[in-house]
């Protein structure tokens, strides 16, 4: 991709040392325009559809897209728009909720392993294994309810190290990890939450607990910063996406996945016209005369 399009280098975090979310403007347009971005996202989706077919044909790599962000950051809309043209047979979207009774009895990554994409597939986590170092860090009683001690020395550092090691393991298994943080401002979140209440068809998305969580914005910011600092690596980078403008968020998400697919340099697969295929062709041609 040219210098004018794609994720700017300063938004791709491969070394989280001293990272601060405040260094990224949530309202930045990144030099883009809404109208041209609509065309760009269609181009991205068309190109991704071609590369997705090659990904499935070779089945040597899988891709995991991790979407994180505060409520109303636009995760659902990003999934609908950025991945709309892909073959659904090769894409699996998983939305992780609070762990249920069975999940609480297992290790943190048990349910994550079950939902992982296979080689040849694209998996999208709408919220993810990072909830264990985000919401549970802000609400440590959730950890205690699982029989663990969040006050033990090094507890959170160890959890973050486990996630970093887990993602290293995935890359060694040819699963590329693309982590996207949709960076929304509290002011923009407030407007979107009000819009949910104003529109009857969207009220189902509003939960009164959203207001309580808004009051914990500084705690969540700190938890996100520490998670990004500890787990941003060249193999599994974090992309910080300005999310105050939905149209920009969606095109940035599409471009991040397209860049990942293009990094695999997947050529159009060529299959030898073997005797078995020739026999199949002959049988089909003969069948057409019956």
N, C-alpha and C positions, 0 to 999 in steps of 0.2 A: 504494500500500500504506500501511497505517496505521503509526503510530510504533511499534506493538508488534511488528510483523513486518517482515521484510526485513533487508537488511544494515545494521547500525548505521553511521552516518557515519564513526566513527573507524576502521572496518575498510576503508573505501574510500579508497585512497591516490591522490590526483591530483597531489600535489607531494611528491616523496620527500626533500626537503631535511631533513637531520638524522634521517631515519627509522631506528628501531631495532626489530628483531624482539623484543627483550626487553620492549618496551612493550606487547606483546600477550600475554595469558595464554592458553596453549595449552589449558588445562583449563576455560576460562570457559564457562558454560552460556548466557550472554547473556540470562538471565531466562527461558529456554525449559524445557519439560518434554518428556521422551522421548515420552510417549503422545500429546500434542497435536501434536508435531512430525511424527509418522507421518501424522496426518490432514492436516496442512499440506502435506506433500510430495505427497500424492495430489491435493490441490487445485491445487497448482502445476503438476503434470504435466498435469492435465485442462485447465487454462487455457493452458498452453504448446502443447498439441496443437492447440487452436483457432487460436492465433496463428501456429503453424508453417504451418498451411494457408494463412493469409493471406500470410505471408512468401513462400511458394511461388507463390501466385497473382499477386502483384504483381511478384515477381522483380526488385525494385529495390535491395534490400539483402541482404547476406549477414552471417552472424555467425560469428566465430572465437572459440572458447572454449579458452583455454590453461590446462592443469592442470599445476602444478609442485609439487614437495614431495619431501622425503626419502623413502627407501624405507620402505614400510609406512605412509605417511601417509594412504592410503585413496583413491588416485586411481581405481583400478579399480572399487571399490565405489561411488564417487560417480557414475561413468559408468553403472553398472548401475541404480542407484536413481533418480538425478535425471533421466535421459533415457529411462527405460524405456517411457514411454507415447507417445513421439514416433514419427512415421512414419519407419521406417528408410530409406525411399527418399530422404528429404531430410536425412539425418544421416550424416556420415562421420567415423569415429573413426580417427585415425592415431597409432600409437605409435612414436615415433622411438627407434631403437637407435643404437649406435655406428656412425659412417659406414663404409660398405663401400668396397672398392677403387675403384669408379666414382665414388661420392660424394666420396671424398677428393680426386679430381682436379678437382672443380668448386668453385665458390665456396660459402661457408657457407650461403647462402640458396637454392641451386639446388633442393635436395630439398624445401624448404619451399614454394616456389612451386608445385611439382607437386601438393602435397597441399592447397592452399588451397581453401576452399569457393567455389562460384560464387554469384552473386546469387540469392537464393531458397533457399539451403541453409544448414545449420548444420554447421560443422566443429568437431571436438573434437580438440585435440592433447594426447595423454597423454605428457607431456614434449614438448619443442618446440625452437624456434630458440634458446631460452635455455640449452640444454645447452652451447652454444659459449662461454658466459661463466660457466658453473657448473662442470661436471665438467672441462672443458678448462682452466679457470683453476686448479682444484685439482690437475690433472694436466697441467702444461704440456708434457710430453713428447708428448702426443697432438697438440699443435699443431705441434711440431717435426717429427713424422712426416708432416705434410702439407706440409712445405717452408716453413713460416712461422716467424717469430721472435717468440715471446711476450715476449722481453726488450727488444724495440725500444721506444724512447720513445713513450708514448701508445698502445701496442698495445691494451690492454684498454679504455681510454677511447674509442678509435676504434670498437672493436667495439660497445660499448654505444650510441654515437651512431648507428651504422649501424642497430641494432635499433630505436631510437627513431624514426629517419627512416623506416624500413621500415613501422612501424605508422602513422605519419602518412600515408604514401602509401596504405596500405590504407583508412584512414578516408576519404580523399579519393576512393577508388574505391567508397565505400558499403559497405565491409566493416567492421562493428563488431567491435572487439577487446576481449574480456573476459578478463582475466588473473587466475587464482585460485592463490594460494599456500596450500597446505594445511599449516598450521603445527603440527607435532607436536613433542612433547618427546622427548629421548633416552630418558627413562624409559619412556614409553609405547611407543616404537619397540622397546625391548628386550623388553617383554612380548609385543608382536605377533610379533616374530621367534621368540621361544620358542614361541609358540602354533603357528606354522608348523611347527616341528620336532616338536611334540607330536602334530600331526594328520597322519596319513599322506597324506590327500588334498590337503594343502597344502604338503607338503615340496618339491614341484617348484618352488615359488616362492622357495625359499631358495637363495641362492648364498653359498658361503664368503667371497666377496669383500665381502659385506655387512658382515662384522665389521671388515674393514680400513677400509671407508668410514666406519664408526661412529667410528673413532679420529680421523677428519678432520672431525668435527662443527664445531669452531670455524672451520675454513677454509671449509667450506660455508656456515656462517652469515654470514661476512663476504662471501662471493661473492654470496649472495642479497641481502644488504642493499645492496651496491653496485649490483647490477642493478636492484633496486626503486627506489633513489634516482635512478638515471640515466634510467629509462624510464617512471616513473609520470607520466601526463599526464591532463588532464581528458578527452581523447578516447580514451585507452587506459589506464584506471586499473588499479591492482592491488587485488584484494580479498584481505585476509589473513584466512583462515578458521581459527579454533581447531579443531584436528584430533584432539585427544585423545579426543573422543567421536564415534564414527562417525555416530550418528544426527544429531548437530548438523551435522557436516560435510556430510552429504548434503542436508539441507534448506537449508543456506546456499548450496550450489552451485545447487540448483534455483531458489532465490529470486534469485540473481544473474542467471541466464539469463532468468527471467521478467521481472525489472525491465528487462533489455535489450530484450526483445521488446516490452514495454509502452511503452518510450520511443519506439518507432517510430510509435505511434498508428495502427496498421493497422486500418482500418474493414473491415467485411465487404464483399468485392468485389461489385459489381453489374454484370452483363453484360446489355446490351441484347438483347432477343429479336429478333435480326436475321432477315431473310428466310432466310438459310442455316440458322439454328437451327430456324426454323419448318418448313422443308423437311425437316430431319432428323427432327423430331418426327412429322411427317406420315408419313414413310417407316417409322418404327418402329411407329407405330400400325397402319399398313397391314400391316406384316410380322406383327403379332400375330394377324391374321385369317387368315393362310395356314395 
